[in-house]
Amino acid sequence: MLTHEAFTVFKEALKVTLSGMAGIFIFMFIFYLAVLTMDRLFPKKIEEDD
């Protein structure tokens, strides 16, 4: 069984973990949007060899 202090530390650690994971996912989403934007601004030119 966890003591009150141990449970408080566990809750704080959980908050830190969740905020860190949220930050990672927000960064990944922004990076994904940046890649999509760059792809639309600078489309790849397809050359045909005849």
Secondary structure, 3 states (H helix, E strand, C coil): CCCHHHHHHHHHHHHHHHHHHHHHHHHHHHHHHHHHHHHHHCCCCCCCCC
